[in-house]
Amino acid sequence: MTKETREALVLVPSAGHASRCLTPAVFLFEDEQPVCERVYFDTATILTQLGLASSLPFPA
């Protein structure tokens, strides 16, 4: 996680609500051993569920 990402997350106060979103994980292997895991999630979905972002789609 970059410094900028950590700072952005700190600016979002705890809302005391649960949220759910699809979270795919990608594993990279070398010689049948896992060497890396990458987890992806949609921040806009979480912020919308917490009431911190508009539920309207972003302009194209």
PyMOL Python script that loads the backbone (N, CA, C, O; Angstrom):
from pymol import cmd

cmd.read_pdbstr("""\
ATOM      1  N   MET A   1       0.854  -1.168   0.000  1.00  0.00           N
ATOM      2  CA  MET A   1       0.000   0.000   0.000  1.00  0.00           C
ATOM      3  C   MET A   1       0.903   1.234   0.000  1.00  0.00           C
ATOM      4  O   MET A   1       1.862   1.315   0.767  1.00  0.00           O
ATOM      5  N   THR A   2       0.586   2.178  -0.856  1.00  0.00           N
ATOM      6  CA  THR A   2       1.401   3.383  -0.943  1.00  0.00           C
ATOM      7  C   THR A   2       1.054   4.352   0.174  1.00  0.00           C
ATOM      8  O   THR A   2       0.010   4.241   0.817  1.00  0.00           O
ATOM      9  N   LYS A   3       1.944   5.296   0.389  1.00  0.00           N
ATOM     10  CA  LYS A   3       1.710   6.317   1.409  1.00  0.00           C
ATOM     11  C   LYS A   3       0.438   7.104   1.096  1.00  0.00           C
ATOM     12  O   LYS A   3      -0.341   7.419   1.997  1.00  0.00           O
ATOM     13  N   GLU A   4       0.229   7.423  -0.198  1.00  0.00           N
ATOM     14  CA  GLU A   4      -0.951   8.178  -0.590  1.00  0.00           C
ATOM     15  C   GLU A   4      -2.236   7.402  -0.300  1.00  0.00           C
ATOM     16  O   GLU A   4      -3.230   7.982   0.137  1.00  0.00           O
ATOM     17  N   THR A   5      -2.214   6.094  -0.543  1.00  0.00           N
ATOM     18  CA  THR A   5      -3.385   5.262  -0.280  1.00  0.00           C
ATOM     19  C   THR A   5      -3.691   5.223   1.214  1.00  0.00           C
ATOM     20  O   THR A   5      -4.846   5.361   1.617  1.00  0.00           O
ATOM     21  N   ARG A   6      -2.664   5.037   2.032  1.00  0.00           N
ATOM     22  CA  ARG A   6      -2.872   5.021   3.487  1.00  0.00           C
ATOM     23  C   ARG A   6      -3.454   6.348   3.964  1.00  0.00           C
ATOM     24  O   ARG A   6      -4.371   6.365   4.786  1.00  0.00           O
ATOM     25  N   GLU A   7      -2.926   7.458   3.451  1.00  0.00           N
ATOM     26  CA  GLU A   7      -3.427   8.770   3.860  1.00  0.00           C
ATOM     27  C   GLU A   7      -4.881   8.957   3.437  1.00  0.00           C
ATOM     28  O   GLU A   7      -5.669   9.527   4.191  1.00  0.00           O
ATOM     29  N   ALA A   8      -5.249   8.489   2.250  1.00  0.00           N
ATOM     30  CA  ALA A   8      -6.635   8.613   1.782  1.00  0.00           C
ATOM     31  C   ALA A   8      -7.573   7.799   2.655  1.00  0.00           C
ATOM     32  O   ALA A   8      -8.675   8.254   2.962  1.00  0.00           O
ATOM     33  N   LEU A   9      -7.160   6.604   3.062  1.00  0.00           N
ATOM     34  CA  LEU A   9      -8.008   5.761   3.904  1.00  0.00           C
ATOM     35  C   LEU A   9      -8.204   6.380   5.281  1.00  0.00           C
ATOM     36  O   LEU A   9      -9.272   6.227   5.874  1.00  0.00           O
ATOM     37  N   VAL A  10      -7.217   7.064   5.794  1.00  0.00           N
ATOM     38  CA  VAL A  10      -7.325   7.691   7.107  1.00  0.00           C
ATOM     39  C   VAL A  10      -8.353   8.813   7.077  1.00  0.00           C
ATOM     40  O   VAL A  10      -8.975   9.100   8.100  1.00  0.00           O
ATOM     41  N   LEU A  11      -8.545   9.455   5.927  1.00  0.00           N
ATOM     42  CA  LEU A  11      -9.487  10.569   5.819  1.00  0.00           C
ATOM     43  C   LEU A  11     -10.941  10.122   5.849  1.00  0.00           C
ATOM     44  O   LEU A  11     -11.830  10.957   6.015  1.00  0.00           O
ATOM     45  N   VAL A  12     -11.209   8.828   5.694  1.00  0.00           N
ATOM     46  CA  VAL A  12     -12.577   8.312   5.727  1.00  0.00           C
ATOM     47  C   VAL A  12     -12.868   7.831   7.144  1.00  0.00           C
ATOM     48  O   VAL A  12     -12.335   6.806   7.570  1.00  0.00           O
ATOM     49  N   PRO A  13     -13.709   8.561   7.881  1.00  0.00           N
ATOM     50  CA  PRO A  13     -13.995   8.151   9.255  1.00  0.00           C
ATOM     51  C   PRO A  13     -14.829   6.869   9.303  1.00  0.00           C
ATOM     52  O   PRO A  13     -15.540   6.541   8.353  1.00  0.00           O
ATOM     53  N   SER A  14     -14.732   6.167  10.399  1.00  0.00           N
ATOM     54  CA  SER A  14     -15.521   4.956  10.585  1.00  0.00           C
ATOM     55  C   SER A  14     -16.996   5.321  10.641  1.00  0.00           C
ATOM     56  O   SER A  14     -17.391   6.206  11.399  1.00  0.00           O
ATOM     57  N   ALA A  15     -17.811   4.643   9.840  1.00  0.00           N
ATOM     58  CA  ALA A  15     -19.245   4.907   9.810  1.00  0.00           C
ATOM     59  C   ALA A  15     -20.008   3.943  10.710  1.00  0.00           C
ATOM     60  O   ALA A  15     -21.196   4.145  10.963  1.00  0.00           O
ATOM     61  N   GLY A  16     -19.347   2.905  11.192  1.00  0.00           N
ATOM     62  CA  GLY A  16     -20.013   1.936  12.044  1.00  0.00           C
ATOM     63  C   GLY A  16     -20.961   1.019  11.302  1.00  0.00           C
ATOM     64  O   GLY A  16     -21.817   0.391  11.926  1.00  0.00           O
ATOM     65  N   HIS A  17     -20.834   0.923   9.988  1.00  0.00           N
ATOM     66  CA  HIS A  17     -21.691   0.082   9.155  1.00  0.00           C
ATOM     67  C   HIS A  17     -20.854  -0.969   8.446  1.00  0.00           C
ATOM     68  O   HIS A  17     -19.678  -0.750   8.158  1.00  0.00           O
ATOM     69  N   ALA A  18     -21.468  -2.109   8.168  1.00  0.00           N
ATOM     70  CA  ALA A  18     -20.805  -3.137   7.371  1.00  0.00           C
ATOM     71  C   ALA A  18     -21.049  -2.862   5.898  1.00  0.00           C
ATOM     72  O   ALA A  18     -22.043  -2.236   5.530  1.00  0.00           O
ATOM     73  N   SER A  19     -20.142  -3.330   5.062  1.00  0.00           N
ATOM     74  CA  SER A  19     -20.328  -3.224   3.620  1.00  0.00           C
ATOM     75  C   SER A  19     -19.855  -4.521   2.983  1.00  0.00           C
ATOM     76  O   SER A  19     -19.080  -5.272   3.575  1.00  0.00           O
ATOM     77  N   ARG A  20     -20.330  -4.774   1.769  1.00  0.00           N
ATOM     78  CA  ARG A  20     -19.944  -5.985   1.042  1.00  0.00           C
ATOM     79  C   ARG A  20     -19.666  -5.632  -0.406  1.00  0.00           C
ATOM     80  O   ARG A  20     -20.346  -4.793  -0.997  1.00  0.00           O
ATOM     81  N   CYS A  21     -18.658  -6.283  -0.968  1.00  0.00           N
ATOM     82  CA  CYS A  21     -18.395  -6.137  -2.394  1.00  0.00           C
ATOM     83  C   CYS A  21     -17.626  -7.371  -2.867  1.00  0.00           C
ATOM     84  O   CYS A  21     -16.978  -8.060  -2.079  1.00  0.00           O
ATOM     85  N   LEU A  22     -17.716  -7.626  -4.154  1.00  0.00           N
ATOM     86  CA  LEU A  22     -16.962  -8.733  -4.727  1.00  0.00           C
ATOM     87  C   LEU A  22     -15.479  -8.411  -4.657  1.00  0.00           C
ATOM     88  O   LEU A  22     -15.067  -7.289  -4.949  1.00  0.00           O
ATOM     89  N   THR A  23     -14.679  -9.396  -4.268  1.00  0.00           N
ATOM     90  CA  THR A  23     -13.249  -9.184  -4.112  1.00  0.00           C
ATOM     91  C   THR A  23     -12.497 -10.350  -4.738  1.00  0.00           C
ATOM     92  O   THR A  23     -12.312 -11.383  -4.095  1.00  0.00           O
ATOM     93  N   PRO A  24     -12.061 -10.195  -5.987  1.00  0.00           N
ATOM     94  CA  PRO A  24     -11.275 -11.273  -6.594  1.00  0.00           C
ATOM     95  C   PRO A  24      -9.837 -11.247  -6.085  1.00  0.00           C
ATOM     96  O   PRO A  24      -9.284 -10.184  -5.804  1.00  0.00           O
ATOM     97  N   ALA A  25      -9.251 -12.413  -5.974  1.00  0.00           N
ATOM     98  CA  ALA A  25      -7.853 -12.539  -5.598  1.00  0.00           C
ATOM     99  C   ALA A  25      -7.125 -13.307  -6.696  1.00  0.00           C
ATOM    100  O   ALA A  25      -7.621 -14.317  -7.196  1.00  0.00           O
ATOM    101  N   VAL A  26      -5.952 -12.819  -7.062  1.00  0.00           N
ATOM    102  CA  VAL A  26      -5.135 -13.448  -8.097  1.00  0.00           C
ATOM    103  C   VAL A  26      -3.843 -13.913  -7.449  1.00  0.00           C
ATOM    104  O   VAL A  26      -3.150 -13.134  -6.794  1.00  0.00           O
ATOM    105  N   PHE A  27      -3.522 -15.185  -7.634  1.00  0.00           N
ATOM    106  CA  PHE A  27      -2.309 -15.756  -7.068  1.00  0.00           C
ATOM    107  C   PHE A  27      -1.312 -16.043  -8.176  1.00  0.00           C
ATOM    108  O   PHE A  27      -1.676 -16.577  -9.223  1.00  0.00           O
ATOM    109  N   LEU A  28      -0.055 -15.688  -7.947  1.00  0.00           N
ATOM    110  CA  LEU A  28       1.011 -15.998  -8.889  1.00  0.00           C
ATOM    111  C   LEU A  28       1.867 -17.114  -8.299  1.00  0.00           C
ATOM    112  O   LEU A  28       2.223 -17.082  -7.121  1.00  0.00           O
ATOM    113  N   PHE A  29       2.192 -18.098  -9.132  1.00  0.00           N
ATOM    114  CA  PHE A  29       2.950 -19.261  -8.682  1.00  0.00           C
ATOM    115  C   PHE A  29       4.247 -19.395  -9.461  1.00  0.00           C
ATOM    116  O   PHE A  29       4.316 -19.053 -10.642  1.00  0.00           O
ATOM    117  N   GLU A  30       5.264 -19.892  -8.792  1.00  0.00           N
ATOM    118  CA  GLU A  30       6.522 -20.307  -9.420  1.00  0.00           C
ATOM    119  C   GLU A  30       6.855 -21.686  -8.866  1.00  0.00           C
ATOM    120  O   GLU A  30       6.986 -21.866  -7.655  1.00  0.00           O
ATOM    121  N   ASP A  31       6.989 -22.649  -9.756  1.00  0.00           N
ATOM    122  CA  ASP A  31       7.290 -24.029  -9.347  1.00  0.00           C
ATOM    123  C   ASP A  31       6.300 -24.539  -8.302  1.00  0.00           C
ATOM    124  O   ASP A  31       6.692 -25.129  -7.295  1.00  0.00           O
ATOM    125  N   GLU A  32       5.031 -24.305  -8.552  1.00  0.00           N
ATOM    126  CA  GLU A  32       3.929 -24.753  -7.694  1.00  0.00           C
ATOM    127  C   GLU A  32       3.913 -24.103  -6.308  1.00  0.00           C
ATOM    128  O   GLU A  32       3.173 -24.547  -5.429  1.00  0.00           O
ATOM    129  N   GLN A  33       4.709 -23.068  -6.105  1.00  0.00           N
ATOM    130  CA  GLN A  33       4.716 -22.347  -4.829  1.00  0.00           C
ATOM    131  C   GLN A  33       4.130 -20.954  -5.052  1.00  0.00           C
ATOM    132  O   GLN A  33       4.505 -20.277  -6.010  1.00  0.00           O
ATOM    133  N   PRO A  34       3.214 -20.513  -4.181  1.00  0.00           N
ATOM    134  CA  PRO A  34       2.676 -19.157  -4.337  1.00  0.00           C
ATOM    135  C   PRO A  34       3.751 -18.125  -4.015  1.00  0.00           C
ATOM    136  O   PRO A  34       4.436 -18.224  -2.996  1.00  0.00           O
ATOM    137  N   VAL A  35       3.891 -17.137  -4.891  1.00  0.00           N
ATOM    138  CA  VAL A  35       4.896 -16.098  -4.674  1.00  0.00           C
ATOM    139  C   VAL A  35       4.278 -14.712  -4.522  1.00  0.00           C
ATOM    140  O   VAL A  35       4.939 -13.773  -4.078  1.00  0.00           O
ATOM    141  N   CYS A  36       2.989 -14.591  -4.900  1.00  0.00           N
ATOM    142  CA  CYS A  36       2.354 -13.280  -4.823  1.00  0.00           C
ATOM    143  C   CYS A  36       0.839 -13.457  -4.787  1.00  0.00           C
ATOM    144  O   CYS A  36       0.288 -14.354  -5.426  1.00  0.00           O
ATOM    145  N   GLU A  37       0.180 -12.590  -4.032  1.00  0.00           N
ATOM    146  CA  GLU A  37      -1.280 -12.549  -4.016  1.00  0.00           C
ATOM    147  C   GLU A  37      -1.698 -11.103  -4.243  1.00  0.00           C
ATOM    148  O   GLU A  37      -1.194 -10.195  -3.582  1.00  0.00           O
ATOM    149  N   ARG A  38      -2.615 -10.890  -5.173  1.00  0.00           N
ATOM    150  CA  ARG A  38      -3.134  -9.554  -5.446  1.00  0.00           C
ATOM    151  C   ARG A  38      -4.640  -9.586  -5.244  1.00  0.00           C
ATOM    152  O   ARG A  38      -5.345 -10.400  -5.841  1.00  0.00           O
ATOM    153  N   VAL A  39      -5.119  -8.693  -4.399  1.00  0.00           N
ATOM    154  CA  VAL A  39      -6.545  -8.617  -4.089  1.00  0.00           C
ATOM    155  C   VAL A  39      -7.083  -7.310  -4.662  1.00  0.00           C
ATOM    156  O   VAL A  39      -6.496  -6.247  -4.460  1.00  0.00           O
ATOM    157  N   TYR A  40      -8.193  -7.395  -5.370  1.00  0.00           N
ATOM    158  CA  TYR A  40      -8.799  -6.223  -5.993  1.00  0.00           C
ATOM    159  C   TYR A  40     -10.199  -6.011  -5.409  1.00  0.00           C
ATOM    160  O   TYR A  40     -10.933  -6.967  -5.160  1.00  0.00           O
ATOM    161  N   PHE A  41     -10.552  -4.741  -5.197  1.00  0.00           N
ATOM    162  CA  PHE A  41     -11.905  -4.422  -4.743  1.00  0.00           C
ATOM    163  C   PHE A  41     -12.296  -3.057  -5.289  1.00  0.00           C
ATOM    164  O   PHE A  41     -11.442  -2.257  -5.671  1.00  0.00           O
ATOM    165  N   ASP A  42     -13.597  -2.805  -5.319  1.00  0.00           N
ATOM    166  CA  ASP A  42     -14.137  -1.569  -5.873  1.00  0.00           C
ATOM    167  C   ASP A  42     -14.414  -0.596  -4.731  1.00  0.00           C
ATOM    168  O   ASP A  42     -15.387  -0.754  -3.994  1.00  0.00           O
ATOM    169  N   THR A  43     -13.564   0.397  -4.592  1.00  0.00           N
ATOM    170  CA  THR A  43     -13.707   1.372  -3.518  1.00  0.00           C
ATOM    171  C   THR A  43     -15.020   2.147  -3.629  1.00  0.00           C
ATOM    172  O   THR A  43     -15.636   2.459  -2.610  1.00  0.00           O
ATOM    173  N   ALA A  44     -15.455   2.460  -4.848  1.00  0.00           N
ATOM    174  CA  ALA A  44     -16.699   3.214  -5.033  1.00  0.00           C
ATOM    175  C   ALA A  44     -17.902   2.448  -4.490  1.00  0.00           C
ATOM    176  O   ALA A  44     -18.811   3.048  -3.917  1.00  0.00           O
ATOM    177  N   THR A  45     -17.914   1.123  -4.667  1.00  0.00           N
ATOM    178  CA  THR A  45     -19.016   0.310  -4.132  1.00  0.00           C
ATOM    179  C   THR A  45     -19.068   0.415  -2.612  1.00  0.00           C
ATOM    180  O   THR A  45     -20.140   0.595  -2.033  1.00  0.00           O
ATOM    181  N   ILE A  46     -17.929   0.304  -1.979  1.00  0.00           N
ATOM    182  CA  ILE A  46     -17.887   0.379  -0.512  1.00  0.00           C
ATOM    183  C   ILE A  46     -18.312   1.764  -0.037  1.00  0.00           C
ATOM    184  O   ILE A  46     -19.126   1.875   0.880  1.00  0.00           O
ATOM    185  N   LEU A  47     -17.775   2.818  -0.642  1.00  0.00           N
ATOM    186  CA  LEU A  47     -18.127   4.177  -0.226  1.00  0.00           C
ATOM    187  C   LEU A  47     -19.602   4.470  -0.450  1.00  0.00           C
ATOM    188  O   LEU A  47     -20.213   5.170   0.357  1.00  0.00           O
ATOM    189  N   THR A  48     -20.194   3.952  -1.531  1.00  0.00           N
ATOM    190  CA  THR A  48     -21.624   4.141  -1.784  1.00  0.00           C
ATOM    191  C   THR A  48     -22.451   3.448  -0.715  1.00  0.00           C
ATOM    192  O   THR A  48     -23.416   4.022  -0.211  1.00  0.00           O
ATOM    193  N   GLN A  49     -22.086   2.218  -0.363  1.00  0.00           N
ATOM    194  CA  GLN A  49     -22.828   1.488   0.663  1.00  0.00           C
ATOM    195  C   GLN A  49     -22.740   2.180   2.020  1.00  0.00           C
ATOM    196  O   GLN A  49     -23.672   2.093   2.820  1.00  0.00           O
ATOM    197  N   LEU A  50     -21.640   2.858   2.282  1.00  0.00           N
ATOM    198  CA  LEU A  50     -21.467   3.563   3.554  1.00  0.00           C
ATOM    199  C   LEU A  50     -22.077   4.959   3.536  1.00  0.00           C
ATOM    200  O   LEU A  50     -22.036   5.672   4.538  1.00  0.00           O
ATOM    201  N   GLY A  51     -22.646   5.351   2.386  1.00  0.00           N
ATOM    202  CA  GLY A  51     -23.276   6.650   2.281  1.00  0.00           C
ATOM    203  C   GLY A  51     -22.290   7.783   2.097  1.00  0.00           C
ATOM    204  O   GLY A  51     -22.636   8.942   2.328  1.00  0.00           O
ATOM    205  N   LEU A  52     -21.058   7.472   1.681  1.00  0.00           N
ATOM    206  CA  LEU A  52     -20.032   8.491   1.520  1.00  0.00           C
ATOM    207  C   LEU A  52     -19.805   8.882   0.067  1.00  0.00           C
ATOM    208  O   LEU A  52     -18.963   9.734  -0.217  1.00  0.00           O
ATOM    209  N   ALA A  53     -20.545   8.272  -0.857  1.00  0.00           N
ATOM    210  CA  ALA A  53     -20.429   8.588  -2.290  1.00  0.00           C
ATOM    211  C   ALA A  53     -21.808   8.449  -2.918  1.00  0.00           C
ATOM    212  O   ALA A  53     -22.661   7.717  -2.416  1.00  0.00           O
ATOM    213  N   SER A  54     -22.008   9.141  -3.991  1.00  0.00           N
ATOM    214  CA  SER A  54     -23.279   9.067  -4.715  1.00  0.00           C
ATOM    215  C   SER A  54     -23.430   7.699  -5.340  1.00  0.00           C
ATOM    216  O   SER A  54     -22.441   7.100  -5.762  1.00  0.00           O
ATOM    217  N   SER A  55     -24.646   7.195  -5.407  1.00  0.00           N
ATOM    218  CA  SER A  55     -24.893   5.906  -6.044  1.00  0.00           C
ATOM    219  C   SER A  55     -25.056   6.063  -7.541  1.00  0.00           C
ATOM    220  O   SER A  55     -25.218   5.065  -8.244  1.00  0.00           O
ATOM    221  N   LEU A  56     -25.018   7.294  -8.057  1.00  0.00           N
ATOM    222  CA  LEU A  56     -25.114   7.525  -9.490  1.00  0.00           C
ATOM    223  C   LEU A  56     -23.811   7.122 -10.172  1.00  0.00           C
ATOM    224  O   LEU A  56     -22.737   7.276  -9.590  1.00  0.00           O
ATOM    225  N   PRO A  57     -23.892   6.611 -11.394  1.00  0.00           N
ATOM    226  CA  PRO A  57     -22.664   6.221 -12.091  1.00  0.00           C
ATOM    227  C   PRO A  57     -21.796   7.442 -12.380  1.00  0.00           C
ATOM    228  O   PRO A  57     -22.300   8.551 -12.553  1.00  0.00           O
ATOM    229  N   PHE A  58     -20.500   7.221 -12.429  1.00  0.00           N
ATOM    230  CA  PHE A  58     -19.556   8.280 -12.741  1.00  0.00           C
ATOM    231  C   PHE A  58     -19.673   8.639 -14.218  1.00  0.00           C
ATOM    232  O   PHE A  58     -19.945   7.766 -15.041  1.00  0.00           O
ATOM    233  N   PRO A  59     -19.473   9.903 -14.566  1.00  0.00           N
ATOM    234  CA  PRO A  59     -19.552  10.285 -15.980  1.00  0.00           C
ATOM    235  C   PRO A  59     -18.452   9.609 -16.783  1.00  0.00           C
ATOM    236  O   PRO A  59     -17.350   9.383 -16.282  1.00  0.00           O
ATOM    237  N   ALA A  60     -18.763   9.287 -18.041  1.00  0.00           N
ATOM    238  CA  ALA A  60     -17.801   8.608 -18.910  1.00  0.00           C
ATOM    239  C   ALA A  60     -16.775   9.587 -19.428  1.00  0.00           C
ATOM    240  O   ALA A  60     -15.879   9.203 -20.179  1.00  0.00           O
TER     241      ALA A  60
END
""", "prot")
cmd.dss("prot")
cmd.show_as("cartoon", "prot")
cmd.util.cbc("prot")
cmd.orient("prot")
